Amino acid sequence: MTKKDLIAHVADNAEITKKQAGIAVDAVLDGIKNTLSKGNKVSLVGFGTFSVKHRKARTGVKPGSGEKMTYPAKNVPHFKAGKGLKDSVL
């Protein structure tokens, strides 16, 4: 499902226009993005939790040349599915 498909689905289920659904979907995604950028987590009961994980610096091998290189530490987004989502997939 693409973002366009999601907007169409929201519009159909909420009986609103696609433009209004697009604004709503963008608002939700922006809210999640802004919360994660501050280092906080977003919990949607029954769906899952979005959070930020810290990856330590590590040494790896460059695939093309085989030379060793150091990858810096960084923060990455993380999602853990909730029980309701896991049960619906099974």
Biopython code that builds the backbone (N, CA, C, O; Angstrom):
import numpy as np
from Bio.PDB.StructureBuilder import StructureBuilder

atoms = [
    (1, "MET", "N", (0.857, -1.178, 0.000)),
    (1, "MET", "CA", (0.000, 0.000, 0.000)),
    (1, "MET", "C", (0.896, 1.231, 0.000)),
    (1, "MET", "O", (1.831, 1.339, 0.793)),
    (2, "THR", "N", (0.598, 2.139, -0.887)),
    (2, "THR", "CA", (1.347, 3.389, -0.959)),
    (2, "THR", "C", (0.611, 4.463, -0.155)),
    (2, "THR", "O", (-0.502, 4.248, 0.324)),
    (3, "LYS", "N", (1.251, 5.611, -0.020)),
    (3, "LYS", "CA", (0.614, 6.720, 0.698)),
    (3, "LYS", "C", (-0.674, 7.133, -0.011)),
    (3, "LYS", "O", (-1.666, 7.460, 0.641)),
    (4, "LYS", "N", (-0.658, 7.119, -1.331)),
    (4, "LYS", "CA", (-1.839, 7.471, -2.118)),
    (4, "LYS", "C", (-2.986, 6.494, -1.829)),
    (4, "LYS", "O", (-4.139, 6.903, -1.696)),
    (5, "ASP", "N", (-2.657, 5.202, -1.732)),
    (5, "ASP", "CA", (-3.663, 4.186, -1.409)),
    (5, "ASP", "C", (-4.216, 4.395, 0.000)),
    (5, "ASP", "O", (-5.416, 4.253, 0.233)),
    (6, "LEU", "N", (-3.329, 4.732, 0.934)),
    (6, "LEU", "CA", (-3.746, 4.973, 2.310)),
    (6, "LEU", "C", (-4.711, 6.166, 2.383)),
    (6, "LEU", "O", (-5.720, 6.114, 3.085)),
    (7, "ILE", "N", (-4.395, 7.216, 1.663)),
    (7, "ILE", "CA", (-5.261, 8.400, 1.636)),
    (7, "ILE", "C", (-6.634, 8.041, 1.069)),
    (7, "ILE", "O", (-7.657, 8.482, 1.594)),
    (8, "ALA", "N", (-6.660, 7.249, 0.009)),
    (8, "ALA", "CA", (-7.932, 6.825, -0.581)),
    (8, "ALA", "C", (-8.726, 5.972, 0.405)),
    (8, "ALA", "O", (-9.946, 6.110, 0.506)),
    (9, "HIS", "N", (-8.047, 5.101, 1.124)),
    (9, "HIS", "CA", (-8.702, 4.247, 2.121)),
    (9, "HIS", "C", (-9.300, 5.087, 3.251)),
    (9, "HIS", "O", (-10.436, 4.852, 3.664)),
    (10, "VAL", "N", (-8.546, 6.057, 3.749)),
    (10, "VAL", "CA", (-9.040, 6.940, 4.814)),
    (10, "VAL", "C", (-10.234, 7.744, 4.308)),
    (10, "VAL", "O", (-11.225, 7.900, 5.022)),
    (11, "ALA", "N", (-10.145, 8.248, 3.099)),
    (11, "ALA", "CA", (-11.243, 9.036, 2.532)),
    (11, "ALA", "C", (-12.525, 8.207, 2.426)),
    (11, "ALA", "O", (-13.609, 8.692, 2.751)),
    (12, "ASP", "N", (-12.401, 6.965, 1.975)),
    (12, "ASP", "CA", (-13.571, 6.097, 1.830)),
    (12, "ASP", "C", (-14.185, 5.748, 3.190)),
    (12, "ASP", "O", (-15.402, 5.815, 3.363)),
    (13, "ASN", "N", (-13.339, 5.379, 4.147)),
    (13, "ASN", "CA", (-13.844, 4.947, 5.458)),
    (13, "ASN", "C", (-14.388, 6.091, 6.291)),
    (13, "ASN", "O", (-15.343, 5.900, 7.044)),
    (14, "ALA", "N", (-13.805, 7.276, 6.176)),
    (14, "ALA", "CA", (-14.243, 8.421, 6.977)),
    (14, "ALA", "C", (-15.283, 9.263, 6.241)),
    (14, "ALA", "O", (-15.810, 10.234, 6.785)),
    (15, "GLU", "N", (-15.571, 8.882, 4.999)),
    (15, "GLU", "CA", (-16.522, 9.616, 4.163)),
    (15, "GLU", "C", (-16.168, 11.103, 4.060)),
    (15, "GLU", "O", (-17.004, 11.982, 4.269)),
    (16, "ILE", "N", (-14.902, 11.347, 3.730)),
    (16, "ILE", "CA", (-14.391, 12.695, 3.502)),
    (16, "ILE", "C", (-13.705, 12.717, 2.142)),
    (16, "ILE", "O", (-13.507, 11.674, 1.518)),
    (17, "THR", "N", (-13.348, 13.903, 1.692)),
    (17, "THR", "CA", (-12.674, 14.005, 0.395)),
    (17, "THR", "C", (-11.240, 13.513, 0.509)),
    (17, "THR", "O", (-10.680, 13.430, 1.602)),
    (18, "LYS", "N", (-10.659, 13.190, -0.633)),
    (18, "LYS", "CA", (-9.263, 12.746, -0.642)),
    (18, "LYS", "C", (-8.331, 13.865, -0.181)),
    (18, "LYS", "O", (-7.304, 13.604, 0.446)),
    (19, "LYS", "N", (-8.688, 15.106, -0.492)),
    (19, "LYS", "CA", (-7.871, 16.241, -0.059)),
    (19, "LYS", "C", (-7.856, 16.322, 1.465)),
    (19, "LYS", "O", (-6.798, 16.506, 2.067)),
    (20, "GLN", "N", (-9.029, 16.184, 2.090)),
    (20, "GLN", "CA", (-9.112, 16.218, 3.551)),
    (20, "GLN", "C", (-8.385, 15.020, 4.160)),
    (20, "GLN", "O", (-7.703, 15.154, 5.176)),
    (21, "ALA", "N", (-8.531, 13.854, 3.538)),
    (21, "ALA", "CA", (-7.844, 12.658, 4.030)),
    (21, "ALA", "C", (-6.329, 12.822, 3.910)),
    (21, "ALA", "O", (-5.585, 12.395, 4.792)),
    (22, "GLY", "N", (-5.874, 13.441, 2.817)),
    (22, "GLY", "CA", (-4.433, 13.689, 2.645)),
    (22, "GLY", "C", (-3.894, 14.597, 3.730)),
    (22, "GLY", "O", (-2.796, 14.377, 4.240)),
    (23, "ILE", "N", (-4.660, 15.617, 4.084)),
    (23, "ILE", "CA", (-4.245, 16.530, 5.154)),
    (23, "ILE", "C", (-4.168, 15.776, 6.482)),
    (23, "ILE", "O", (-3.236, 15.970, 7.263)),
    (24, "ALA", "N", (-5.157, 14.913, 6.730)),
    (24, "ALA", "CA", (-5.179, 14.146, 7.979)),
    (24, "ALA", "C", (-4.011, 13.166, 8.056)),
    (24, "ALA", "O", (-3.349, 13.071, 9.090)),
    (25, "VAL", "N", (-3.757, 12.446, 6.980)),
    (25, "VAL", "CA", (-2.649, 11.479, 6.962)),
    (25, "VAL", "C", (-1.320, 12.208, 7.142)),
    (25, "VAL", "O", (-0.468, 11.760, 7.911)),
    (26, "ASP", "N", (-1.135, 13.326, 6.442)),
    (26, "ASP", "CA", (0.098, 14.107, 6.587)),
    (26, "ASP", "C", (0.269, 14.613, 8.015)),
    (26, "ASP", "O", (1.383, 14.634, 8.537)),
    (27, "ALA", "N", (-0.831, 15.022, 8.651)),
    (27, "ALA", "CA", (-0.766, 15.513, 10.034)),
    (27, "ALA", "C", (-0.330, 14.411, 10.986)),
    (27, "ALA", "O", (0.477, 14.648, 11.885)),
    (28, "VAL", "N", (-0.861, 13.202, 10.792)),
    (28, "VAL", "CA", (-0.477, 12.070, 11.646)),
    (28, "VAL", "C", (1.007, 11.738, 11.453)),
    (28, "VAL", "O", (1.747, 11.577, 12.424)),
    (29, "LEU", "N", (1.425, 11.640, 10.203)),
    (29, "LEU", "CA", (2.825, 11.295, 9.925)),
    (29, "LEU", "C", (3.782, 12.377, 10.424)),
    (29, "LEU", "O", (4.847, 12.060, 10.953)),
    (30, "ASP", "N", (3.416, 13.645, 10.261)),
    (30, "ASP", "CA", (4.248, 14.740, 10.767)),
    (30, "ASP", "C", (4.334, 14.703, 12.287)),
    (30, "ASP", "O", (5.393, 14.953, 12.862)),
    (31, "GLY", "N", (3.215, 14.390, 12.933)),
    (31, "GLY", "CA", (3.218, 14.287, 14.388)),
    (31, "GLY", "C", (4.153, 13.195, 14.883)),
    (31, "GLY", "O", (4.890, 13.390, 15.849)),
    (32, "ILE", "N", (4.120, 12.046, 14.219)),
    (32, "ILE", "CA", (5.021, 10.943, 14.581)),
    (32, "ILE", "C", (6.467, 11.351, 14.340)),
    (32, "ILE", "O", (7.333, 11.126, 15.184)),
    (33, "LYS", "N", (6.723, 11.954, 13.178)),
    (33, "LYS", "CA", (8.088, 12.366, 12.816)),
    (33, "LYS", "C", (8.641, 13.401, 13.800)),
    (33, "LYS", "O", (9.787, 13.294, 14.236)),
    (34, "ASN", "N", (7.825, 14.401, 14.149)),
    (34, "ASN", "CA", (8.271, 15.446, 15.070)),
    (34, "ASN", "C", (8.528, 14.891, 16.467)),
    (34, "ASN", "O", (9.489, 15.289, 17.125)),
    (35, "THR", "N", (7.684, 13.985, 16.918)),
    (35, "THR", "CA", (7.874, 13.380, 18.238)),
    (35, "THR", "C", (9.157, 12.558, 18.277)),
    (35, "THR", "O", (9.909, 12.634, 19.249)),
    (36, "LEU", "N", (9.415, 11.772, 17.231)),
    (36, "LEU", "CA", (10.633, 10.966, 17.185)),
    (36, "LEU", "C", (11.876, 11.838, 17.084)),
    (36, "LEU", "O", (12.915, 11.500, 17.651)),
    (37, "SER", "N", (11.782, 12.958, 16.367)),
    (37, "SER", "CA", (12.950, 13.841, 16.232)),
    (37, "SER", "C", (13.351, 14.446, 17.563)),
    (37, "SER", "O", (14.504, 14.837, 17.744)),
    (38, "LYS", "N", (12.408, 14.529, 18.503)),
    (38, "LYS", "CA", (12.706, 15.029, 19.849)),
    (38, "LYS", "C", (13.201, 13.925, 20.774)),
    (38, "LYS", "O", (13.528, 14.186, 21.932)),
    (39, "GLY", "N", (13.260, 12.682, 20.268)),
    (39, "GLY", "CA", (13.743, 11.562, 21.060)),
    (39, "GLY", "C", (12.665, 10.877, 21.885)),
    (39, "GLY", "O", (12.974, 10.018, 22.711)),
    (40, "ASN", "N", (11.402, 11.243, 21.674)),
    (40, "ASN", "CA", (10.299, 10.636, 22.416)),
    (40, "ASN", "C", (9.712, 9.483, 21.616)),
    (40, "ASN", "O", (10.073, 9.280, 20.457)),
    (41, "LYS", "N", (8.796, 8.716, 22.240)),
    (41, "LYS", "CA", (8.170, 7.617, 21.530)),
    (41, "LYS", "C", (6.683, 7.869, 21.344)),
    (41, "LYS", "O", (6.074, 8.655, 22.070)),
    (42, "VAL", "N", (6.113, 7.190, 20.361)),
    (42, "VAL", "CA", (4.690, 7.295, 20.050)),
    (42, "VAL", "C", (4.090, 5.908, 20.216)),
    (42, "VAL", "O", (4.494, 4.970, 19.530)),
    (43, "SER", "N", (3.123, 5.771, 21.126)),
    (43, "SER", "CA", (2.468, 4.486, 21.366)),
    (43, "SER", "C", (1.035, 4.548, 20.870)),
    (43, "SER", "O", (0.261, 5.409, 21.288)),
    (44, "LEU", "N", (0.687, 3.637, 19.983)),
    (44, "LEU", "CA", (-0.671, 3.501, 19.486)),
    (44, "LEU", "C", (-1.178, 2.141, 19.972)),
    (44, "LEU", "O", (-0.824, 1.106, 19.408)),
    (45, "VAL", "N", (-2.000, 2.147, 21.013)),
    (45, "VAL", "CA", (-2.456, 0.923, 21.655)),
    (45, "VAL", "C", (-3.140, 0.022, 20.628)),
    (45, "VAL", "O", (-4.018, 0.464, 19.886)),
    (46, "GLY", "N", (-2.730, -1.237, 20.597)),
    (46, "GLY", "CA", (-3.282, -2.207, 19.663)),
    (46, "GLY", "C", (-2.580, -2.212, 18.319)),
    (46, "GLY", "O", (-2.743, -3.152, 17.541)),
    (47, "PHE", "N", (-1.802, -1.178, 18.032)),
    (47, "PHE", "CA", (-1.096, -1.102, 16.754)),
    (47, "PHE", "C", (0.403, -1.298, 16.945)),
    (47, "PHE", "O", (0.992, -2.207, 16.360)),
    (48, "GLY", "N", (1.024, -0.444, 17.767)),
    (48, "GLY", "CA", (2.459, -0.574, 17.991)),
    (48, "GLY", "C", (3.070, 0.688, 18.542)),
    (48, "GLY", "O", (2.376, 1.665, 18.823)),
    (49, "THR", "N", (4.393, 0.656, 18.692)),
    (49, "THR", "CA", (5.137, 1.770, 19.268)),
    (49, "THR", "C", (6.273, 2.164, 18.338)),
    (49, "THR", "O", (7.075, 1.328, 17.919)),
    (50, "PHE", "N", (6.326, 3.451, 18.025)),
    (50, "PHE", "CA", (7.444, 4.027, 17.279)),
    (50, "PHE", "C", (8.403, 4.620, 18.294)),
    (50, "PHE", "O", (7.977, 5.315, 19.215)),
    (51, "SER", "N", (9.702, 4.353, 18.137)),
    (51, "SER", "CA", (10.691, 4.901, 19.063)),
    (51, "SER", "C", (11.992, 5.163, 18.311)),
    (51, "SER", "O", (12.113, 4.872, 17.121)),
    (52, "VAL", "N", (12.960, 5.718, 19.034)),
    (52, "VAL", "CA", (14.275, 5.993, 18.467)),
    (52, "VAL", "C", (15.290, 5.109, 19.170)),
    (52, "VAL", "O", (15.345, 5.075, 20.400)),
    (53, "LYS", "N", (16.087, 4.400, 18.400)),
    (53, "LYS", "CA", (17.148, 3.548, 18.954)),
    (53, "LYS", "C", (18.498, 4.154, 18.585)),
    (53, "LYS", "O", (18.652, 4.766, 17.528)),
    (54, "HIS", "N", (19.467, 3.975, 19.472)),
    (54, "HIS", "CA", (20.819, 4.468, 19.206)),
    (54, "HIS", "C", (21.683, 3.299, 18.742)),
    (54, "HIS", "O", (21.788, 2.284, 19.431)),
    (55, "ARG", "N", (22.294, 3.447, 17.582)),
    (55, "ARG", "CA", (23.242, 2.447, 17.092)),
    (55, "ARG", "C", (24.643, 2.910, 17.419)),
    (55, "ARG", "O", (25.002, 4.058, 17.159)),
    (56, "LYS", "N", (25.436, 2.020, 17.990)),
    (56, "LYS", "CA", (26.826, 2.343, 18.318)),
    (56, "LYS", "C", (27.657, 2.387, 17.038)),
    (56, "LYS", "O", (27.271, 1.831, 16.011)),
    (57, "ALA", "N", (28.792, 3.052, 17.120)),
    (57, "ALA", "CA", (29.732, 3.064, 16.000)),
    (57, "ALA", "C", (30.262, 1.644, 15.818)),
    (57, "ALA", "O", (30.421, 0.899, 16.784)),
    (58, "ARG", "N", (30.530, 1.287, 14.574)),
    (58, "ARG", "CA", (31.009, -0.064, 14.316)),
    (58, "ARG", "C", (31.982, -0.066, 13.146)),
    (58, "ARG", "O", (32.037, 0.877, 12.357)),
    (59, "THR", "N", (32.744, -1.145, 13.055)),
    (59, "THR", "CA", (33.681, -1.323, 11.967)),
    (59, "THR", "C", (33.098, -2.339, 11.008)),
    (59, "THR", "O", (32.608, -3.387, 11.426)),
    (60, "GLY", "N", (33.149, -2.034, 9.731)),
    (60, "GLY", "CA", (32.622, -2.938, 8.720)),
    (60, "GLY", "C", (33.558, -3.016, 7.540)),
    (60, "GLY", "O", (34.612, -2.381, 7.518)),
    (61, "VAL", "N", (33.160, -3.801, 6.561)),
    (61, "VAL", "CA", (33.966, -3.986, 5.357)),
    (61, "VAL", "C", (33.200, -3.411, 4.170)),
    (61, "VAL", "O", (32.025, -3.715, 3.965)),
    (62, "LYS", "N", (33.888, -2.573, 3.391)),
    (62, "LYS", "CA", (33.287, -1.987, 2.191)),
    (62, "LYS", "C", (33.162, -3.099, 1.147)),
    (62, "LYS", "O", (34.165, -3.718, 0.794)),
    (63, "PRO", "N", (31.950, -3.365, 0.645)),
    (63, "PRO", "CA", (31.743, -4.505, -0.243)),
    (63, "PRO", "C", (32.589, -4.496, -1.521)),
    (63, "PRO", "O", (33.098, -5.542, -1.922)),
    (64, "GLY", "N", (32.744, -3.366, -2.149)),
    (64, "GLY", "CA", (33.458, -3.317, -3.427)),
    (64, "GLY", "C", (34.943, -3.593, -3.316)),
    (64, "GLY", "O", (35.489, -4.374, -4.095)),
    (65, "SER", "N", (35.607, -2.959, -2.350)),
    (65, "SER", "CA", (37.060, -3.048, -2.274)),
    (65, "SER", "C", (37.553, -3.958, -1.162)),
    (65, "SER", "O", (38.712, -4.373, -1.176)),
    (66, "GLY", "N", (36.698, -4.277, -0.202)),
    (66, "GLY", "CA", (37.116, -5.127, 0.916)),
    (66, "GLY", "C", (37.854, -4.360, 1.997)),
    (66, "GLY", "O", (38.299, -4.961, 2.976)),
    (67, "GLU", "N", (37.999, -3.036, 1.847)),
    (67, "GLU", "CA", (38.702, -2.261, 2.869)),
    (67, "GLU", "C", (37.814, -2.060, 4.092)),
    (67, "GLU", "O", (36.589, -1.987, 3.991)),
    (68, "LYS", "N", (38.465, -1.972, 5.250)),
    (68, "LYS", "CA", (37.727, -1.763, 6.486)),
    (68, "LYS", "C", (37.395, -0.285, 6.642)),
    (68, "LYS", "O", (38.206, 0.588, 6.329)),
    (69, "MET", "N", (36.193, -0.024, 7.130)),
    (69, "MET", "CA", (35.803, 1.354, 7.378)),
    (69, "MET", "C", (34.991, 1.421, 8.659)),
    (69, "MET", "O", (34.401, 0.428, 9.086)),
    (70, "THR", "N", (34.963, 2.595, 9.265)),
    (70, "THR", "CA", (34.221, 2.793, 10.494)),
    (70, "THR", "C", (32.920, 3.501, 10.182)),
    (70, "THR", "O", (32.908, 4.559, 9.552)),
    (71, "TYR", "N", (31.817, 2.904, 10.632)),
    (71, "TYR", "CA", (30.498, 3.515, 10.495)),
    (71, "TYR", "C", (30.204, 4.267, 11.786)),
    (71, "TYR", "O", (30.338, 3.695, 12.868)),
    (72, "PRO", "N", (29.809, 5.526, 11.701)),
    (72, "PRO", "CA", (29.594, 6.328, 12.908)),
    (72, "PRO", "C", (28.329, 5.909, 13.667)),
    (72, "PRO", "O", (27.445, 5.253, 13.117)),
    (73, "ALA", "N", (28.268, 6.301, 14.933)),
    (73, "ALA", "CA", (27.078, 6.075, 15.735)),
    (73, "ALA", "C", (25.952, 6.957, 15.200)),
    (73, "ALA", "O", (26.197, 8.048, 14.685)),
    (74, "LYS", "N", (24.727, 6.476, 15.329)),
    (74, "LYS", "CA", (23.604, 7.280, 14.858)),
    (74, "LYS", "C", (22.311, 6.810, 15.508)),
    (74, "LYS", "O", (22.231, 5.705, 16.046)),
    (75, "ASN", "N", (21.306, 7.668, 15.447)),
    (75, "ASN", "CA", (19.981, 7.325, 15.927)),
    (75, "ASN", "C", (19.138, 6.882, 14.734)),
    (75, "ASN", "O", (19.205, 7.488, 13.664)),
    (76, "VAL", "N", (18.342, 5.822, 14.919)),
    (76, "VAL", "CA", (17.502, 5.309, 13.849)),
    (76, "VAL", "C", (16.082, 5.091, 14.372)),
    (76, "VAL", "O", (15.895, 4.772, 15.546)),
    (77, "PRO", "N", (15.083, 5.261, 13.505)),
    (77, "PRO", "CA", (13.710, 4.993, 13.936)),
    (77, "PRO", "C", (13.490, 3.495, 14.100)),
    (77, "PRO", "O", (14.105, 2.685, 13.406)),
    (78, "HIS", "N", (12.601, 3.138, 15.030)),
    (78, "HIS", "CA", (12.322, 1.734, 15.319)),
    (78, "HIS", "C", (10.820, 1.572, 15.534)),
    (78, "HIS", "O", (10.180, 2.446, 16.118)),
    (79, "PHE", "N", (10.257, 0.468, 15.070)),
    (79, "PHE", "CA", (8.836, 0.186, 15.276)),
    (79, "PHE", "C", (8.688, -1.198, 15.875)),
    (79, "PHE", "O", (9.274, -2.165, 15.388)),
    (80, "LYS", "N", (7.897, -1.286, 16.938)),
    (80, "LYS", "CA", (7.593, -2.575, 17.551)),
    (80, "LYS", "C", (6.089, -2.774, 17.446)),
    (80, "LYS", "O", (5.313, -1.984, 17.983)),
    (81, "ALA", "N", (5.683, -3.830, 16.754)),
    (81, "ALA", "CA", (4.261, -4.104, 16.539)),
    (81, "ALA", "C", (3.584, -4.477, 17.852)),
    (81, "ALA", "O", (4.153, -5.181, 18.686)),
    (82, "GLY", "N", (2.363, -3.994, 18.015)),
    (82, "GLY", "CA", (1.567, -4.315, 19.192)),
    (82, "GLY", "C", (0.829, -5.630, 19.014)),
    (82, "GLY", "O", (0.807, -6.203, 17.925)),
    (83, "LYS", "N", (0.221, -6.102, 20.104)),
    (83, "LYS", "CA", (-0.464, -7.391, 20.084)),
    (83, "LYS", "C", (-1.605, -7.412, 19.070)),
    (83, "LYS", "O", (-1.769, -8.400, 18.355)),
    (84, "GLY", "N", (-2.388, -6.352, 18.995)),
    (84, "GLY", "CA", (-3.504, -6.312, 18.042)),
    (84, "GLY", "C", (-3.052, -6.443, 16.613)),
    (84, "GLY", "O", (-3.694, -7.134, 15.822)),
    (85, "LEU", "N", (-1.949, -5.788, 16.259)),
    (85, "LEU", "CA", (-1.416, -5.868, 14.893)),
    (85, "LEU", "C", (-0.865, -7.262, 14.620)),
    (85, "LEU", "O", (-1.097, -7.833, 13.555)),
    (86, "LYS", "N", (-0.133, -7.805, 15.592)),
    (86, "LYS", "CA", (0.429, -9.155, 15.420)),
    (86, "LYS", "C", (-0.679, -10.176, 15.237)),
    (86, "LYS", "O", (-0.576, -11.054, 14.381)),
    (87, "ASP", "N", (-1.747, -10.072, 16.037)),
    (87, "ASP", "CA", (-2.845, -11.036, 15.941)),
    (87, "ASP", "C", (-3.580, -10.924, 14.607)),
    (87, "ASP", "O", (-4.044, -11.932, 14.073)),
    (88, "SER", "N", (-3.691, -9.708, 14.061)),
    (88, "SER", "CA", (-4.408, -9.536, 12.796)),
    (88, "SER", "C", (-3.611, -10.062, 11.613)),
    (88, "SER", "O", (-4.192, -10.395, 10.580)),
    (89, "VAL", "N", (-2.305, -10.143, 11.744)),
    (89, "VAL", "CA", (-1.461, -10.635, 10.656)),
    (89, "VAL", "C", (-1.455, -12.155, 10.624)),
    (89, "VAL", "O", (-1.349, -12.750, 9.552)),
    (90, "LEU", "N", (-1.567, -12.782, 11.770)),
    (90, "LEU", "CA", (-1.555, -14.245, 11.821)),
    (90, "LEU", "C", (-2.776, -14.782, 11.227)),
    (90, "LEU", "O", (-2.954, -15.999, 11.175)),
]
sb = StructureBuilder()
sb.init_structure("model")
sb.init_model(0)
sb.init_chain("A")
sb.init_seg("    ")
for serial, (resi, resn, name, xyz) in enumerate(atoms, 1):
    if name == "N":
        sb.init_residue(resn, " ", resi, " ")
    sb.init_atom(name, np.array(xyz, "f"), 0.0, 1.0, " ", f" {name:<3s}", serial, name[0])
structure = sb.get_structure()
